Amino acid sequence: MKTTNNNTEQRTPMKRTSLLLLLSLWFLLASGAFGITSKPSETTYIDSAGHQRIYSFARGNSGHLVVKYWDGFSLQWADQGLPAGSSAVDSPAAITYVSGGNQRIYVFATANNGHLVVNYWDGSAWHWAD
């Protein structure tokens, strides 16, 4: 709340709340079961029931792409594995977009073989593509 000339101006805490959520997620990633070796990349996703979910992707200690996400009840870890022909990925960058009325998650990364790879959600399963 900010007071100016005896008027009270209300400020929405939305941006600060979003930043705090992302920072909290980063600390959970850094101290989680997988351990991470890259900067995380966060995105939000609207699931089929219309609930907004937070996903944070990073390179795990194993070189695999890992994700920490909110399932509606608690934060969960998942190992996304690796694309064929690769033993590690680095520098994940997550995006979402809408195609045919459905939101999709795409996570681009650099594989240790020099290829740009993508781990994507098709609405029912995760897939890797080179």
SESE-648127 format. One record per residue (C-alpha): residue number from 1; residue in one letter; chain; x, y, z. Coordinates in pm, 1 decimal. Example, Ala and Ser with C-alpha at 12.3 -4.5 7.8 and 13.67 -1.06 7.14 Angstrom:
2
num:1 | residu:A | chaine:A | x:1230.0 | y:-450.0 | z:780.0 .
num:2 | residu:S | chaine:A | x:1367.0 | y:-106.0 | z:714.0 .
//
This chain:
130
num:1 | residu:M | chaine:A | x:0.0 | y:0.0 | z:0.0 .
num:2 | residu:K | chaine:A | x:134.0 | y:344.5 | z:-93.8 .
num:3 | residu:T | chaine:A | x:10.3 | y:673.7 | z:54.5 .
num:4 | residu:T | chaine:A | x:34.6 | y:993.2 | z:-153.8 .
num:5 | residu:N | chaine:A | x:-126.8 | y:1329.9 | z:-67.7 .
num:6 | residu:N | chaine:A | x:-360.8 | y:1166.4 | z:184.3 .
num:7 | residu:N | chaine:A | x:-488.8 | y:929.2 | z:-85.4 .
num:8 | residu:T | chaine:A | x:-443.7 | y:557.7 | z:-50.6 .
num:9 | residu:E | chaine:A | x:-343.9 | y:365.7 | z:-359.3 .
num:10 | residu:Q | chaine:A | x:-379.8 | y:-13.8 | z:-364.1 .
num:11 | residu:R | chaine:A | x:-116.9 | y:-212.1 | z:-554.6 .
num:12 | residu:T | chaine:A | x:-175.0 | y:-561.0 | z:-675.5 .
num:13 | residu:P | chaine:A | x:77.4 | y:-814.7 | z:-540.7 .
num:14 | residu:M | chaine:A | x:46.6 | y:-1029.2 | z:-858.4 .
num:15 | residu:K | chaine:A | x:396.9 | y:-970.3 | z:-999.5 .
num:16 | residu:R | chaine:A | x:562.5 | y:-1009.2 | z:-659.5 .
num:17 | residu:T | chaine:A | x:364.0 | y:-1327.6 | z:-590.7 .
num:18 | residu:S | chaine:A | x:465.0 | y:-1474.4 | z:-928.1 .
num:19 | residu:L | chaine:A | x:829.7 | y:-1392.5 | z:-864.9 .
num:20 | residu:L | chaine:A | x:813.8 | y:-1548.1 | z:-518.4 .
num:21 | residu:L | chaine:A | x:659.4 | y:-1865.0 | z:-661.4 .
num:22 | residu:L | chaine:A | x:936.9 | y:-1894.5 | z:-919.0 .
num:23 | residu:L | chaine:A | x:1207.9 | y:-1827.9 | z:-661.4 .
num:24 | residu:S | chaine:A | x:1054.3 | y:-2084.0 | z:-427.9 .
num:25 | residu:L | chaine:A | x:1044.1 | y:-2336.1 | z:-711.3 .
num:26 | residu:W | chaine:A | x:1410.9 | y:-2264.0 | z:-789.9 .
num:27 | residu:F | chaine:A | x:1512.7 | y:-2331.7 | z:-428.7 .
num:28 | residu:L | chaine:A | x:1311.2 | y:-2654.9 | z:-428.4 .
num:29 | residu:L | chaine:A | x:1481.0 | y:-2761.4 | z:-749.9 .
num:30 | residu:A | chaine:A | x:1826.7 | y:-2680.1 | z:-615.9 .
num:31 | residu:S | chaine:A | x:1771.1 | y:-2882.1 | z:-300.8 .
num:32 | residu:G | chaine:A | x:1561.6 | y:-3163.0 | z:-449.3 .
num:33 | residu:A | chaine:A | x:1620.5 | y:-3531.4 | z:-495.7 .
num:34 | residu:F | chaine:A | x:1772.8 | y:-3494.7 | z:-843.3 .
num:35 | residu:G | chaine:A | x:2008.3 | y:-3202.4 | z:-790.2 .
num:36 | residu:I | chaine:A | x:2051.7 | y:-2974.4 | z:-1088.6 .
num:37 | residu:T | chaine:A | x:2349.8 | y:-2852.9 | z:-1287.7 .
num:38 | residu:S | chaine:A | x:2186.3 | y:-2586.9 | z:-1507.5 .
num:39 | residu:K | chaine:A | x:1973.8 | y:-2278.7 | z:-1470.5 .
num:40 | residu:P | chaine:A | x:1608.0 | y:-2383.6 | z:-1461.2 .
num:41 | residu:S | chaine:A | x:1354.4 | y:-2276.6 | z:-1721.7 .
num:42 | residu:E | chaine:A | x:998.5 | y:-2228.0 | z:-1596.4 .
num:43 | residu:T | chaine:A | x:666.4 | y:-2216.6 | z:-1772.5 .
num:44 | residu:T | chaine:A | x:301.2 | y:-2244.5 | z:-1681.0 .
num:45 | residu:Y | chaine:A | x:58.2 | y:-2482.8 | z:-1844.0 .
num:46 | residu:I | chaine:A | x:-321.6 | y:-2507.0 | z:-1839.1 .
num:47 | residu:D | chaine:A | x:-417.9 | y:-2873.1 | z:-1808.2 .
num:48 | residu:S | chaine:A | x:-723.6 | y:-3037.8 | z:-1967.0 .
num:49 | residu:A | chaine:A | x:-931.7 | y:-2959.5 | z:-1655.4 .
num:50 | residu:G | chaine:A | x:-845.8 | y:-2587.9 | z:-1686.3 .
num:51 | residu:H | chaine:A | x:-602.8 | y:-2576.3 | z:-1392.7 .
num:52 | residu:Q | chaine:A | x:-285.3 | y:-2373.3 | z:-1427.5 .
num:53 | residu:R | chaine:A | x:29.7 | y:-2572.1 | z:-1343.4 .
num:54 | residu:I | chaine:A | x:391.7 | y:-2461.2 | z:-1294.2 .
num:55 | residu:Y | chaine:A | x:671.7 | y:-2660.5 | z:-1458.8 .
num:56 | residu:S | chaine:A | x:1043.4 | y:-2599.1 | z:-1401.7 .
num:57 | residu:F | chaine:A | x:1294.4 | y:-2784.2 | z:-1621.6 .
num:58 | residu:A | chaine:A | x:1670.7 | y:-2823.2 | z:-1566.5 .
num:59 | residu:R | chaine:A | x:1962.3 | y:-3054.7 | z:-1634.7 .
num:60 | residu:G | chaine:A | x:1996.1 | y:-3307.6 | z:-1354.6 .
num:61 | residu:N | chaine:A | x:2318.9 | y:-3444.7 | z:-1206.8 .
num:62 | residu:S | chaine:A | x:2282.6 | y:-3744.0 | z:-1441.0 .
num:63 | residu:G | chaine:A | x:2276.3 | y:-3518.7 | z:-1751.1 .
num:64 | residu:H | chaine:A | x:1907.5 | y:-3600.5 | z:-1800.3 .
num:65 | residu:L | chaine:A | x:1636.9 | y:-3340.1 | z:-1840.0 .
num:66 | residu:V | chaine:A | x:1444.8 | y:-3323.9 | z:-1511.6 .
num:67 | residu:V | chaine:A | x:1124.8 | y:-3140.5 | z:-1424.4 .
num:68 | residu:K | chaine:A | x:967.5 | y:-3025.1 | z:-1100.2 .
num:69 | residu:Y | chaine:A | x:596.8 | y:-2957.3 | z:-1139.6 .
num:70 | residu:W | chaine:A | x:282.7 | y:-2890.9 | z:-938.6 .
num:71 | residu:D | chaine:A | x:21.2 | y:-3165.9 | z:-985.1 .
num:72 | residu:G | chaine:A | x:-253.4 | y:-2983.3 | z:-796.2 .
num:73 | residu:F | chaine:A | x:-165.9 | y:-3142.1 | z:-461.8 .
num:74 | residu:S | chaine:A | x:212.5 | y:-3133.6 | z:-425.3 .
num:75 | residu:L | chaine:A | x:535.8 | y:-3067.5 | z:-610.5 .
num:76 | residu:Q | chaine:A | x:658.8 | y:-3371.9 | z:-803.6 .
num:77 | residu:W | chaine:A | x:991.6 | y:-3463.7 | z:-966.8 .
num:78 | residu:A | chaine:A | x:1015.0 | y:-3645.2 | z:-1299.0 .
num:79 | residu:D | chaine:A | x:1316.1 | y:-3761.0 | z:-1498.3 .
num:80 | residu:Q | chaine:A | x:1246.9 | y:-3685.9 | z:-1865.1 .
num:81 | residu:G | chaine:A | x:1543.3 | y:-3898.8 | z:-1972.8 .
num:82 | residu:L | chaine:A | x:1745.2 | y:-3829.8 | z:-2285.8 .
num:83 | residu:P | chaine:A | x:1690.1 | y:-3823.0 | z:-2660.1 .
num:84 | residu:A | chaine:A | x:1827.4 | y:-4112.8 | z:-2865.3 .
num:85 | residu:G | chaine:A | x:2197.5 | y:-4079.0 | z:-2945.0 .
num:86 | residu:S | chaine:A | x:2272.4 | y:-3847.3 | z:-2654.7 .
num:87 | residu:S | chaine:A | x:2419.0 | y:-3897.9 | z:-2308.4 .
num:88 | residu:A | chaine:A | x:2340.4 | y:-3548.4 | z:-2172.4 .
num:89 | residu:V | chaine:A | x:2143.6 | y:-3230.8 | z:-2242.0 .
num:90 | residu:D | chaine:A | x:2212.1 | y:-2873.7 | z:-2138.9 .
num:91 | residu:S | chaine:A | x:2053.2 | y:-2527.7 | z:-2135.8 .
num:92 | residu:P | chaine:A | x:1683.1 | y:-2623.6 | z:-2137.5 .
num:93 | residu:A | chaine:A | x:1438.2 | y:-2355.3 | z:-2248.4 .
num:94 | residu:A | chaine:A | x:1065.4 | y:-2418.5 | z:-2194.5 .
num:95 | residu:I | chaine:A | x:776.1 | y:-2263.7 | z:-2384.5 .
num:96 | residu:T | chaine:A | x:404.3 | y:-2326.1 | z:-2420.3 .
num:97 | residu:Y | chaine:A | x:179.8 | y:-2249.5 | z:-2713.0 .
num:98 | residu:V | chaine:A | x:-172.8 | y:-2324.7 | z:-2827.3 .
num:99 | residu:S | chaine:A | x:-233.9 | y:-2545.1 | z:-3129.8 .
num:100 | residu:G | chaine:A | x:-584.1 | y:-2645.4 | z:-3237.4 .
num:101 | residu:G | chaine:A | x:-722.9 | y:-2517.7 | z:-2907.4 .
num:102 | residu:N | chaine:A | x:-482.2 | y:-2732.5 | z:-2701.7 .
num:103 | residu:Q | chaine:A | x:-187.8 | y:-2598.7 | z:-2503.8 .
num:104 | residu:R | chaine:A | x:145.1 | y:-2776.6 | z:-2556.1 .
num:105 | residu:I | chaine:A | x:476.8 | y:-2769.6 | z:-2366.0 .
num:106 | residu:Y | chaine:A | x:804.1 | y:-2773.8 | z:-2561.4 .
num:107 | residu:V | chaine:A | x:1145.4 | y:-2784.0 | z:-2390.7 .
num:108 | residu:F | chaine:A | x:1439.1 | y:-2718.4 | z:-2622.7 .
num:109 | residu:A | chaine:A | x:1790.6 | y:-2817.8 | z:-2514.7 .
num:110 | residu:T | chaine:A | x:2137.7 | y:-2871.4 | z:-2654.2 .
num:111 | residu:A | chaine:A | x:2240.9 | y:-3237.6 | z:-2661.5 .
num:112 | residu:N | chaine:A | x:2603.3 | y:-3334.3 | z:-2600.6 .
num:113 | residu:N | chaine:A | x:2620.5 | y:-3450.6 | z:-2965.3 .
num:114 | residu:G | chaine:A | x:2568.4 | y:-3087.2 | z:-3072.5 .
num:115 | residu:H | chaine:A | x:2207.4 | y:-3130.1 | z:-3183.9 .
num:116 | residu:L | chaine:A | x:1916.9 | y:-2908.3 | z:-3086.4 .
num:117 | residu:V | chaine:A | x:1663.7 | y:-3146.4 | z:-2930.2 .
num:118 | residu:V | chaine:A | x:1312.5 | y:-3100.7 | z:-2796.3 .
num:119 | residu:N | chaine:A | x:1112.8 | y:-3278.2 | z:-2526.2 .
num:120 | residu:Y | chaine:A | x:744.5 | y:-3209.0 | z:-2583.6 .
num:121 | residu:W | chaine:A | x:404.9 | y:-3286.6 | z:-2432.1 .
num:122 | residu:D | chaine:A | x:139.3 | y:-3384.4 | z:-2688.0 .
num:123 | residu:G | chaine:A | x:-148.5 | y:-3372.2 | z:-2440.8 .
num:124 | residu:S | chaine:A | x:-111.9 | y:-3729.9 | z:-2322.0 .
num:125 | residu:A | chaine:A | x:258.3 | y:-3826.7 | z:-2327.6 .
num:126 | residu:W | chaine:A | x:611.6 | y:-3683.6 | z:-2340.6 .
num:127 | residu:H | chaine:A | x:826.0 | y:-3736.7 | z:-2651.6 .
num:128 | residu:W | chaine:A | x:1181.3 | y:-3655.0 | z:-2762.5 .
num:129 | residu:A | chaine:A | x:1266.6 | y:-3526.2 | z:-3112.1 .
num:130 | residu:D | chaine:A | x:1598.7 | y:-3438.8 | z:-3269.8 .
//
